[in-house]
Amino acid sequence: MTSISINSIELLIEVLGTLAFALSGLIAGLRKRFDLVGICMVSGVTAFGGGTLRDVILDRRPFFWVENSYWLWGLIALCLIGSAFLKSKHIDFTEKAIQIPDALGLGLFATLGTQIALIQHMDPIVAVLMGVFTAVFGGILRDIFCNEVPKAFSDHQPYAISAFIGGWVYVILIHLGVTELLSSLTSFLSITIFRLVAINRNWQLPKWNAN
């Protein structure tokens, strides 16, 4: 029962995180007034871009969204429903509403990317960066597709930093002999909580001063 419960929680968080990333791509596409194809493309690269980059670098096949094609049907359904029912007055509310599942997704995917890389015997710094790529690269692709400077580089919020710190939490705990489950849970929670606190307190990374 405990194993089933843990797996169910992990699956729920994965679904929420992927949904949040896909929704952020959907919102970006709607704001740019893309057609349905453009909206699906932007939403797809946001949801799957980070994991795909990780799998390309680590030479893992098949890609996770190819192996689990239900994600593609879910993405198409989300874009169809969103395009039909979301109006401009809903966008701001939806963007705020997805901050919590987005933080959950950040924590999950950063931890998962780090874990996968360590299993393939990557150096710890490479493993942590794989976690950051998994969690952040989809959003970077979203902004590039929308012809904008990626927010991960320009909004000065500790987004990628959260994933980076949490990845090292996982690596250190595994090195100390802590179980994989407890290490994963601690890493996930540290990233998610740090991200939510940063949003609540409006933490900003220092900007470069040219003077």
C-alpha positions as CSV (number, residue, x, y, z in Angstrom):
1,M,0.0,0.0,0.0
2,T,2.8,2.4,0.8
3,S,4.5,1.7,-2.5
4,I,1.3,2.3,-4.4
5,S,0.6,5.5,-2.5
6,I,4.1,6.8,-3.2
7,N,3.9,6.0,-6.9
8,S,0.5,7.6,-7.1
9,I,1.8,10.8,-5.5
10,E,4.8,10.9,-7.8
11,L,2.5,10.4,-10.8
12,L,0.2,13.1,-9.6
13,I,3.1,15.6,-9.3
14,E,4.4,14.6,-12.7
15,V,1.0,15.2,-14.3
16,L,0.6,18.6,-12.5
17,G,4.1,19.7,-13.4
18,T,3.8,18.7,-17.1
19,L,0.3,20.3,-17.2
20,A,1.7,23.5,-15.7
21,F,4.6,23.7,-18.2
22,A,2.2,22.9,-21.1
23,L,-0.2,25.6,-19.8
24,S,2.5,28.2,-19.7
25,G,3.3,27.4,-23.4
26,L,-0.4,27.6,-24.2
27,I,-0.7,31.0,-22.6
28,A,2.4,32.3,-24.5
29,G,0.9,31.1,-27.8
30,L,-2.5,32.6,-27.1
31,R,-0.9,36.0,-26.2
32,K,1.0,35.9,-29.5
33,R,-2.3,35.1,-31.3
34,F,-0.8,31.9,-32.9
35,D,-3.0,29.5,-34.8
36,L,-3.7,26.1,-33.3
37,V,-0.6,24.5,-34.8
38,G,1.6,27.2,-33.3
39,I,-0.1,26.9,-30.0
40,C,0.4,23.1,-29.9
41,M,4.1,23.5,-30.9
42,V,4.8,26.1,-28.2
43,S,3.0,24.2,-25.6
44,G,4.8,21.0,-26.6
45,V,8.3,22.3,-26.5
46,T,7.6,23.9,-23.1
47,A,6.3,20.6,-21.7
48,F,8.8,18.2,-23.3
49,G,11.8,20.3,-24.4
50,G,13.8,19.9,-21.2
51,G,13.4,16.2,-20.9
52,T,14.1,15.7,-24.6
53,L,17.4,17.7,-24.4
54,R,18.4,15.6,-21.4
55,D,17.7,12.4,-23.3
56,V,19.6,13.6,-26.4
57,I,22.7,14.5,-24.3
58,L,22.5,11.2,-22.3
59,D,21.7,9.2,-25.5
60,R,18.5,7.7,-24.0
61,R,16.0,6.2,-26.4
62,P,13.1,6.3,-26.9
63,F,12.3,9.8,-25.8
64,F,10.0,9.8,-22.8
65,W,7.1,11.4,-24.8
66,V,7.5,8.8,-27.6
67,E,7.5,5.9,-25.1
68,N,4.4,7.4,-23.3
69,S,2.4,8.8,-26.2
70,Y,-0.6,9.6,-24.0
71,W,1.2,12.8,-23.2
72,L,0.8,13.9,-26.8
73,W,-2.9,13.2,-26.8
74,G,-3.3,15.1,-23.5
75,L,-1.3,18.1,-25.0
76,I,-3.5,18.2,-28.1
77,A,-6.7,18.1,-25.9
78,L,-5.3,20.8,-23.7
79,C,-4.6,23.1,-26.6
80,L,-8.0,22.5,-28.2
81,I,-9.9,23.2,-25.0
82,G,-7.7,26.2,-24.1
83,S,-8.0,27.8,-27.5
84,A,-11.8,27.4,-27.4
85,F,-12.5,28.6,-24.0
86,L,-9.7,30.8,-22.7
87,K,-10.2,34.5,-23.3
88,S,-7.9,37.5,-22.6
89,K,-9.6,38.1,-19.2
90,H,-8.7,34.6,-18.1
91,I,-5.0,34.7,-18.9
92,D,-3.7,36.7,-15.9
93,F,-5.6,34.4,-13.5
94,T,-4.5,31.3,-15.2
95,E,-0.8,32.4,-15.2
96,K,-1.0,33.0,-11.4
97,A,-2.9,29.8,-10.8
98,I,-0.2,27.6,-12.4
99,Q,2.6,28.9,-10.2
100,I,2.1,26.2,-7.6
101,P,2.0,23.2,-10.0
102,D,4.9,24.9,-11.9
103,A,7.0,24.9,-8.7
104,L,6.0,21.2,-8.2
105,G,7.1,20.5,-11.8
106,L,10.4,22.3,-11.3
107,G,11.2,20.3,-8.2
108,L,10.2,17.0,-9.8
109,F,11.9,17.4,-13.1
110,A,15.1,18.8,-11.7
111,T,15.3,15.9,-9.3
112,L,14.4,13.3,-11.9
113,G,17.0,14.7,-14.4
114,T,19.7,14.6,-11.8
115,Q,18.7,11.0,-10.8
116,I,18.7,9.7,-14.4
117,A,22.2,11.2,-15.0
118,L,23.6,9.7,-11.9
119,I,22.2,6.3,-12.8
120,Q,24.2,6.6,-16.0
121,H,27.3,7.3,-14.0
122,M,27.7,10.9,-14.9
123,D,29.9,13.2,-12.9
124,P,27.9,15.0,-10.2
125,I,28.2,18.5,-11.8
126,V,26.9,17.0,-15.1
127,A,24.1,15.2,-13.3
128,V,23.0,18.4,-11.6
129,L,23.1,20.4,-14.9
130,M,21.0,17.6,-16.5
131,G,18.4,18.3,-13.8
132,V,18.5,22.0,-14.5
133,F,18.2,21.4,-18.2
134,T,15.2,19.1,-17.7
135,A,13.4,21.6,-15.5
136,V,14.3,24.9,-17.3
137,F,15.0,24.3,-21.0
138,G,11.4,23.9,-22.0
139,G,10.6,27.5,-20.8
140,I,13.7,28.8,-22.7
141,L,12.4,27.2,-25.9
142,R,8.9,28.6,-25.3
143,D,10.3,32.2,-25.2
144,I,12.5,31.6,-28.2
145,F,9.6,30.3,-30.2
146,C,7.7,33.4,-29.2
147,N,10.6,35.7,-30.2
148,E,11.3,36.9,-26.7
149,V,14.3,37.0,-24.5
150,P,14.0,33.9,-22.3
151,K,12.6,34.8,-18.8
152,A,15.1,32.4,-17.2
153,F,17.8,34.8,-18.3
154,S,16.0,38.2,-17.8
155,D,13.4,38.2,-15.0
156,H,16.1,37.8,-12.3
157,Q,14.0,35.3,-10.3
158,P,15.9,32.3,-8.7
159,Y,14.3,29.7,-11.0
160,A,17.2,27.8,-12.5
161,I,19.1,28.5,-9.2
162,S,16.4,26.6,-7.3
163,A,16.8,23.6,-9.5
164,F,20.6,23.8,-9.3
165,I,20.6,23.9,-5.5
166,G,18.1,21.1,-5.2
167,G,20.1,18.9,-7.6
168,W,23.1,19.2,-5.3
169,V,20.9,18.3,-2.3
170,Y,20.1,15.1,-4.1
171,V,23.7,14.4,-5.1
172,I,25.0,15.0,-1.5
173,L,22.4,12.9,0.2
174,I,23.0,10.0,-2.2
175,H,26.8,10.3,-1.6
176,L,26.1,10.2,2.2
177,G,24.2,6.9,1.8
178,V,20.7,8.2,2.2
179,T,18.1,6.1,0.4
180,E,17.1,7.1,-3.1
181,L,13.5,7.7,-2.1
182,L,14.4,10.0,0.8
183,S,17.0,11.8,-1.2
184,S,14.5,12.3,-4.1
185,L,11.8,13.5,-1.7
186,T,14.2,16.0,0.1
187,S,15.5,17.4,-3.2
188,F,12.0,17.8,-4.6
189,L,10.7,19.5,-1.5
190,S,13.7,21.8,-1.2
191,I,13.3,23.0,-4.8
192,T,9.6,23.4,-4.6
193,I,9.5,25.2,-1.2
194,F,12.4,27.5,-2.2
195,R,10.7,28.4,-5.4
196,L,7.4,29.2,-3.7
197,V,9.0,31.2,-1.0
198,A,10.9,33.2,-3.7
199,I,7.6,33.9,-5.4
200,N,5.9,35.0,-2.2
201,R,8.7,37.3,-1.1
202,N,9.6,38.4,-4.6
203,W,13.3,37.5,-4.3
204,Q,15.4,38.8,-7.2
205,L,18.9,37.9,-8.3
206,P,21.3,40.9,-8.5
207,K,21.5,42.5,-11.9
208,W,24.9,43.3,-13.6
209,N,25.8,46.9,-12.9
210,A,27.7,48.3,-15.9
211,N,28.9,51.4,-13.9
